Amino acid sequence: MARSLPLAPVAAGALVAILVLSGAPAADTPRVAAPSSTLVSYGFDDGNIATGPDTFAVFEKSKGRVHLSSAFRTSGYRSVEIRDVADDGAFPELQGYFPLRESGMLYAHFAILVADPLEQLNIALAGPKWFAMRKDGVAFWLQTRGGWLCQYSDSIPKRLFQMRPFAWYLVDVAYDIAAGAYDLTIREEGRNEPLVALKAQPNAFSEPGSAVDKFSFIGDTGHDTSNVDYYVDDILLTVDQPIALAPFVAPGRRKLFFDAWNDSQALLRSKPSCLPAIDVQDFGLTFDAIETLRRDGLLETLENLIDGRPVTIPDHGSDGSVRALQAVLLWKGGCSALEHGDAEPALERFTKALERGPGGAMYEASAVLSLAALGRWDQVDVRLAGVHAAWRDDARLPLFLAMIGLARSDLEAAEQPLRAHATRVADDPRLECALVALSTDLDLKVIDMVRKRFPADWPSCLHAAFLPEEYYYVLLARKSHAEAGRYAARMAQRLTAMNLPAAPWVERIGDAAFLEKDYTRALARYRESAGQGGPDGALILKLSDVHHLLGDVQKEREYREAIYGSLHEAQDHPESRTEPNKKNDPDAGEDADADPD
Amino acid sequence: MSNDPEVVNELLDNAQDEDNPQFRDKAACALANDQIHLTDVQKLRLYERLVDALGDPNLQVRQIALEALRMLTGQTRSFDPAASQEAREPAFREWQRWLEAYRSRL
């Protein structure tokens, strides 16, 4: 459980911002969300074992294994066997996902049987901070230590009982999220009286309000000393207040990669507005700064401030805490001003926020949006480079670029100037510097390089470098998918002609085709892009989605499982499993689609 | 990385008594990051010394002790190493209560 799913590359994928920031189903795919108390239910006996972002992932790197097994089970005819191998450099894991729960009660039930309790195993419920020792990290943690089953509560490993080998133990946890405490009951199969019946145990690191959205079953926690072999069965997670759960639209997922594209339109306006904050790091707040706020009793004030609830910044507290709160307050004021079309005072507030909270990427991004609203494009381009670098892996970058692009022209009227400029970028050989800059991950080093190589032209170079992406996302926002695809194709041709990497633009051709529902063409372009460079998680998911929509069950599964692994019987274990590449791409061996892009 | 009690003790001594603040800091980092194979008893000894260091008159010793405890336990218990001795006292006692609970579980 020390590892996290490779979501970073997924989140870095173009357009995923739109998916992350939205929650509703696709407009053309009506789905009824039925309220349910059951978040997760796995008995491992039926066909309900598809891995995916909304179910679970299986990690089996090196020698460790996670298999379906009929050797032991508490119900039905199968359980999951997790077998770790010491000194193999990795550990196996069954990691499951469910909708984020930030309040109320979460009830977890599962059964475990271990062959040798002296070997270490770890079981956890954790939140959006994965398996970190902090709020929203690990909330509930069981571990075997020297033959004892222990709970990790209040940062203390507390012995519960000595486990017997090959005995099923039924674990029930009732987690009060707001209180950060849980009741724990553990029964041994065949005995009436519980072995453990504890009430109000502080969660793993005594953090009230620690949210949860995932579970994990592993061997040891990274010391690579465990040879544990254990079995898990009947995983059931329920909540006290039923929540709406969208039905599965494909194996392992409730949404396809592009499902939420249309939902994003409400966030895209002709006038720039602040993007939503998703982390306190948006405001340049380090862990130490948060701790100081907590010590000063001002953490709740910060949360209220970010959520837009009325607050008064107290005069007590350390200087750093007060300045941090002032910065957020200024940012909120700036956002409000920007919302009302008062870009000048908005910019002033964002600038002051940056002074009080240096390093706050949200302040800088908001300042750039207000500059865009003011039409100060020279300044936008220079500062956009900084945001582009800081948010390179941030899911909000495409949305941010689309907002800037929309601001360059009137969404409802003339996009001609923008089109003309962007077209020039694609065709004009004199703008080589722009193509060089945009063909790679644009960061501050590249910007420095451009500045040195083109001392006279570097501002226009940056402008040209950013324009294509902005233009492309504007076209998508306007649902001009075909035009977006043609533009992406021209960009890809230009880059290819200059012997520069074109894979991101080839992928964008595919994105546009996908949004046109031309899945065959999308598949061809995705495969071409994947063939030009190691496909990231986002592209692999798109490939899986496309195959699903084209009815190719086998390849949908192969791509999905390249990321999330698979659950199968031991005898069906594949020889090796890595992410698809030229060597083991599920599509390899097929002729490339002769698409006329 | 070591579970040799002498190494741990030496690092604890360095973290608390070394004249050079950089060496104190390095020692605390090593205690927080590298002592992954300590037995439960050795870990208790480590916690005892770190909690004890929270009462050190030297601000930097208190800071690095708290940082090591935070990294090892995920908690600070609202201890502010820069606060006055009187203001530090409740959180210091909280750490001592936690230590007692930890000890009683061994």
Interface residues (C-beta under 8 A of the other chain):
Chain A: A132 M133 R134 G137 R145 D154 S155 I156 P157 K158 R159 A204 F205 S206 E207 H223 E291 R294 R295
Chain B: I36 H37 D40 R70 M71 T73 G74 Q75 T76 S78 F79 D80 W98 A101 Y102 R105
